[in-house]
């Protein structure tokens, strides 16, 4: 294994199958790791020691870095700093407020223009004849928070995505401190920000530290991590959106959840049990169900709760508009 690639097909394990009429139509393979409340490894599947790009599952680390730089955020604004939001009017309003606090306008955002992920919000913009914009791009809250950090510290705002920018160096430091390992590779994420390769085990370790941090810690890093976790659990709508997987899991189970592109998912139960996984083919449709199942198998959440959420997580396979099968977790 080299830092220029993630784990291979041979190193992956089956995580879930897709059944249609009793026939297994597709299989999702990947790697996963579960840590107990004390951070000890409870279960290892596939090769969680291989490097991956966490994609948006890295956003909690980026948000903690912004907070540690001296930026004061609370409530939904803090959550938007770590969100892959659906672009609803409520999300956009929070991002505009963050930019206003920085004395900047939407033109300062360097994330690409995009349509809202929320269907109703997108349809409303289309009816209004509005174009896709950076403000409704799912990463705009993270970018607004980064700009706030630049203004707070007197750093340049026009180069905030440069890998050598002081903010990006601070993010690297926070990622390495929370994961306990060195970054193995760096590339450019879909939103234009640097994305860092760490192992799946390191990702789980970092999320566990965020999930179990104390707001009374003598260390600012952990006070900020704890504040972020609390804000996310109190404002589940902000990190994702109405009817979307992360928001459902947060609001109904009190589980910290953050998905990332290319099949990455992290979750942490109220008792600190943490799961991180990567679906090798990049498909996220089974990721929430797999993560929740691993938490249930670790007795961190009730199995009945996972079954109850199945209908809301889009696990049904349809034929003619009717359920004819479903996604079934096999770990």
C-alpha positions as CSV (number, residue, x, y, z in Angstrom):
1,X,0.0,0.0,0.0
2,X,1.3,3.4,-1.0
3,X,0.1,6.9,-0.1
4,X,-0.9,7.4,-3.8
5,X,-3.8,5.0,-3.5
6,X,-6.4,3.7,-1.2
7,X,-7.0,0.0,-0.4
8,X,-7.6,-2.4,-3.2
9,X,-10.5,-4.6,-4.2
10,X,-8.7,-7.6,-2.7
11,X,-8.3,-5.8,0.6
12,X,-12.0,-4.8,0.8
13,X,-14.8,-6.8,2.5
14,X,-18.5,-6.9,1.7
15,X,-20.5,-4.4,3.6
16,X,-23.9,-4.6,2.0
17,X,-25.9,-6.1,-0.8
18,X,-28.8,-4.8,-2.9
19,X,-31.6,-7.3,-3.4
20,X,-34.4,-7.2,-6.0
21,X,-37.0,-9.8,-5.8
22,X,-34.8,-12.0,-3.7
23,X,-32.0,-11.8,-6.2
24,X,-28.7,-10.1,-5.1
25,X,-28.3,-7.5,-7.8
26,X,-25.3,-5.5,-6.5
27,X,-22.7,-5.7,-3.7
28,X,-21.0,-2.9,-1.9
29,X,-17.5,-3.6,-0.6
30,X,-15.2,-1.5,1.5
31,X,-13.5,-1.1,4.8
32,X,-14.7,0.0,8.3
33,X,-13.5,0.3,11.8
34,X,-15.4,0.7,15.1
35,X,-13.9,2.2,18.3
36,X,-15.4,1.7,21.7
37,X,-16.1,4.5,24.2
38,X,-12.5,4.4,25.4
39,X,-11.1,4.5,21.9
40,X,-10.1,0.9,21.7
41,X,-10.7,-1.0,18.4
42,X,-13.8,-3.1,18.7
43,X,-13.9,-4.2,15.1
44,X,-11.8,-3.9,12.0
45,X,-13.2,-4.8,8.5
46,X,-11.2,-4.8,5.3
47,X,-8.1,-2.6,5.6
48,X,-8.8,0.5,7.8
49,X,-5.1,1.2,8.0
50,X,-5.0,2.2,4.3
51,X,-5.1,5.9,3.4
52,X,-8.3,7.5,2.2
53,X,-9.5,11.0,1.3
54,X,-12.3,11.6,3.9
55,X,-13.8,14.2,1.7
56,X,-16.5,16.1,3.6
57,X,-16.1,13.8,6.6
58,X,-13.0,15.9,7.1
59,X,-15.1,19.1,7.7
60,X,-15.4,18.7,11.5
61,X,-11.6,18.9,11.6
62,X,-11.6,22.0,9.4
63,X,-14.3,23.6,11.6
64,X,-12.3,22.9,14.8
65,X,-9.3,24.5,13.1
66,X,-11.3,27.6,12.4
67,X,-12.5,27.8,16.0
68,X,-9.0,27.2,17.3
69,X,-7.8,30.2,15.2
70,X,-9.9,32.5,17.4
71,X,-13.2,32.7,15.5
72,X,-16.2,32.8,17.7
73,X,-19.1,30.8,16.3
74,X,-22.2,29.4,17.9
75,X,-25.3,27.3,17.0
76,X,-26.1,27.0,13.4
77,X,-23.2,29.1,12.3
78,X,-20.8,26.7,14.0
79,X,-22.5,23.7,12.3
80,X,-22.4,25.4,8.9
81,X,-18.6,25.5,9.3
82,X,-18.7,21.7,9.1
83,X,-21.7,21.1,6.9
84,X,-22.5,19.7,3.5
85,X,-25.7,21.6,3.6
86,X,-28.7,21.2,1.3
87,X,-28.8,24.8,0.2
88,X,-32.2,25.7,1.7
89,X,-33.1,29.4,2.3
90,X,-32.3,28.8,6.0
91,X,-28.8,27.5,5.2
92,X,-28.1,30.3,2.7
93,X,-29.2,32.9,5.3
94,X,-26.7,31.5,7.9
95,X,-23.9,31.6,5.3
96,X,-24.8,35.2,4.4
97,X,-24.7,36.1,8.1
98,X,-21.3,34.6,8.5
99,X,-20.0,36.6,5.5
100,X,-21.5,39.8,6.9
101,X,-19.7,39.2,10.2
102,X,-16.5,39.0,8.2
103,X,-17.4,42.2,6.3
104,X,-17.5,40.3,3.1
105,X,-20.0,39.5,0.4
106,X,-20.8,36.4,-1.6
107,X,-18.1,37.2,-4.1
108,X,-15.4,36.3,-1.6
109,X,-16.5,32.7,-1.7
110,X,-14.2,30.6,-3.8
111,X,-16.3,27.4,-3.8
112,X,-17.9,26.8,-7.3
113,X,-21.4,27.8,-8.1
114,X,-23.9,25.0,-7.6
115,X,-27.6,24.3,-7.2
116,X,-29.1,23.4,-3.8
117,X,-29.2,19.7,-3.0
118,X,-32.7,20.3,-1.6
119,X,-35.2,19.6,-4.4
120,X,-37.7,22.2,-3.2
121,X,-35.0,24.9,-2.8
122,X,-33.7,24.1,-6.3
123,X,-37.1,24.2,-7.9
124,X,-37.9,27.5,-6.2
125,X,-34.7,29.0,-7.7
126,X,-35.5,27.6,-11.1
127,X,-39.0,29.2,-11.0
128,X,-37.4,32.5,-10.1
129,X,-35.0,32.3,-13.0
130,X,-32.0,32.3,-10.6
131,X,-28.7,30.8,-11.6
132,X,-26.7,28.3,-9.5
133,X,-24.5,30.2,-7.0
134,X,-21.6,29.7,-4.6
135,X,-23.9,30.5,-1.6
136,X,-26.1,27.4,-2.3
137,X,-23.1,25.2,-2.9
138,X,-23.1,22.6,-0.1
139,X,-19.6,23.7,1.1
140,X,-20.3,27.4,1.3
141,X,-20.6,27.4,5.1
142,X,-17.1,25.9,5.4
143,X,-15.8,28.5,3.0
144,X,-17.5,31.3,4.9
145,X,-16.0,30.1,8.2
146,X,-12.5,29.9,6.5
147,X,-12.9,33.5,5.4
148,X,-13.9,34.5,9.0
149,X,-10.7,33.0,10.2
150,X,-8.7,34.9,7.7
151,X,-10.3,38.2,8.7
152,X,-9.9,37.5,12.4
153,X,-6.2,36.8,12.0
154,X,-5.3,39.3,9.3
155,X,-4.6,36.6,6.8
156,X,-5.2,37.1,3.0
157,X,-8.7,36.3,1.9
158,X,-8.0,35.9,-1.8
159,X,-5.6,33.0,-1.4
160,X,-7.4,31.1,1.5
161,X,-7.5,27.9,-0.5
162,X,-3.8,27.8,-1.2
163,X,-2.1,24.8,0.5
164,X,0.5,27.1,2.1
165,X,-2.0,29.6,3.4
166,X,-1.7,30.1,7.2
167,X,-5.3,28.8,7.6
168,X,-4.6,25.6,5.6
169,X,-1.4,25.0,7.6
170,X,-3.5,25.3,10.8
171,X,-6.0,22.8,9.4
172,X,-3.2,20.4,8.6
173,X,-1.9,20.7,12.2
174,X,-5.4,20.1,13.7
175,X,-6.0,17.1,11.5
176,X,-2.7,15.5,12.6
177,X,-3.2,16.3,16.2
178,X,-6.7,14.9,16.4
179,X,-6.0,11.8,14.2
180,X,-2.6,11.1,15.8
181,X,-0.9,10.5,12.4
182,X,0.8,12.4,9.6
183,X,-1.1,13.3,6.5
184,X,-0.1,11.0,3.7
185,X,-1.2,12.9,0.6
186,X,-2.9,16.2,-0.3
187,X,-5.1,17.0,-3.3
188,X,-7.9,19.4,-4.1
189,X,-11.5,18.6,-2.9
190,X,-14.5,19.2,-5.1
191,X,-15.1,22.6,-3.5
192,X,-11.6,23.8,-4.2
193,X,-10.1,23.4,-0.7
194,X,-7.2,21.1,0.1
195,X,-8.2,17.6,1.1
196,X,-5.8,15.4,3.1
197,X,-5.3,11.6,3.0
198,X,-5.4,9.9,6.4
199,X,-6.1,6.3,7.3
200,X,-9.7,5.2,8.1
201,X,-8.4,4.3,11.5
202,X,-7.0,7.8,12.0
203,X,-10.3,9.3,10.8
204,X,-12.2,7.2,13.4
205,X,-9.7,8.2,16.1
206,X,-10.1,11.9,15.3
207,X,-13.9,11.7,15.2
208,X,-13.8,9.8,18.5
209,X,-11.8,12.6,20.1
210,X,-14.3,15.2,18.9
211,X,-17.2,13.1,20.1
212,X,-15.7,12.6,23.6
213,X,-14.1,16.0,24.1
214,X,-15.1,18.1,27.1
215,X,-16.1,21.8,27.0
216,X,-14.2,22.2,30.3
217,X,-11.0,20.8,28.9
218,X,-7.8,22.8,29.7
219,X,-7.0,22.6,26.0
220,X,-8.7,24.9,23.6
221,X,-8.6,22.3,20.8
222,X,-10.8,19.9,22.8
223,X,-13.1,22.7,24.2
224,X,-13.8,23.7,20.6
225,X,-14.3,20.1,19.5
226,X,-16.8,19.5,22.3
227,X,-18.6,22.8,21.4
228,X,-18.8,21.7,17.8
229,X,-20.3,18.3,18.7
230,X,-22.9,19.9,20.9
231,X,-23.9,22.4,18.2
232,X,-24.3,19.7,15.6
233,X,-26.5,17.6,17.9
234,X,-28.6,20.7,18.7
235,X,-28.9,21.8,15.1
236,X,-29.1,18.7,13.0
237,X,-30.9,20.5,10.2
238,X,-27.8,22.7,9.6
239,X,-25.3,20.0,8.8
240,X,-27.3,18.4,6.0
241,X,-31.0,19.2,5.5
242,X,-34.6,18.2,5.8
243,X,-35.2,14.5,5.1
244,X,-31.4,13.9,4.4
245,X,-29.5,11.1,6.0
246,X,-27.1,12.9,8.4
247,X,-29.9,15.1,9.7
248,X,-32.2,12.1,10.3
249,X,-29.6,10.2,12.2
250,X,-28.7,13.2,14.3
251,X,-32.2,14.3,15.1
252,X,-33.7,10.9,15.8
253,X,-30.8,9.1,17.5
254,X,-28.6,11.8,18.9
255,X,-25.7,10.3,16.9
256,X,-23.1,12.6,15.5
257,X,-22.9,11.8,11.7
258,X,-21.0,13.3,8.8
259,X,-20.9,11.8,5.4
260,X,-18.3,12.5,2.7
261,X,-18.2,12.0,-1.0
262,X,-16.9,8.8,-2.5
263,X,-18.6,6.5,0.1
264,X,-17.2,7.9,3.3
265,X,-19.2,8.0,6.6
266,X,-18.4,8.7,10.2
267,X,-20.7,8.4,13.2
268,X,-20.3,8.6,16.9
269,X,-22.9,7.5,19.4
270,X,-23.7,9.3,22.6
271,X,-21.5,7.0,24.6
272,X,-18.5,7.8,22.3
273,X,-18.6,4.6,20.3
274,X,-17.3,5.6,16.8
275,X,-17.5,4.2,13.4
276,X,-15.7,5.2,10.2
277,X,-16.1,3.5,6.8
278,X,-15.3,3.8,3.2
279,X,-17.4,2.1,0.4
280,X,-14.7,1.3,-2.2
281,X,-16.8,2.1,-5.3
282,X,-17.7,5.5,-3.8
283,X,-21.5,4.9,-3.6
284,X,-23.0,6.3,-0.4
285,X,-26.4,4.6,-0.6
286,X,-25.5,1.9,2.0
287,X,-23.1,3.9,4.1
288,X,-25.6,5.2,6.8
289,X,-27.1,1.8,7.2
290,X,-23.7,0.1,7.6
291,X,-22.5,2.6,10.1
292,X,-25.7,2.4,12.2
293,X,-25.5,-1.4,12.1
294,X,-22.0,-1.4,13.4
295,X,-23.0,1.0,16.2
296,X,-25.9,-1.3,17.1
297,X,-23.7,-4.4,17.0
298,X,-21.4,-2.5,19.5
299,X,-24.5,-2.0,21.7
300,X,-24.1,1.8,21.3
301,X,-27.6,2.3,19.9
302,X,-30.7,0.0,19.8
303,X,-31.1,-2.4,16.9
304,X,-34.8,-1.4,16.7
305,X,-33.8,2.2,16.1
306,X,-31.8,1.2,13.0
307,X,-34.7,-0.8,11.7
308,X,-37.1,2.1,12.4
309,X,-35.0,4.5,10.3
310,X,-34.7,2.2,7.3
311,X,-37.7,3.6,5.6
312,X,-36.4,7.1,6.0
313,X,-32.9,6.3,4.7
314,X,-34.0,5.3,1.2
315,X,-33.0,1.6,1.6
316,X,-36.0,0.3,-0.4
317,X,-35.5,-1.0,-4.0
318,X,-38.5,-0.1,-6.1
319,X,-40.2,-1.8,-9.0
320,X,-43.0,0.1,-10.7
321,X,-43.0,2.5,-7.8
322,X,-43.5,-0.3,-5.2
323,X,-40.9,-1.9,-2.9
324,X,-39.5,-5.1,-4.4
325,X,-36.3,-5.4,-2.4
326,X,-33.9,-3.4,-0.5
327,X,-30.3,-2.6,0.6
328,X,-29.2,-5.2,3.3
329,X,-26.2,-4.8,5.5
330,X,-24.0,-7.8,5.6
331,X,-21.3,-7.0,8.1
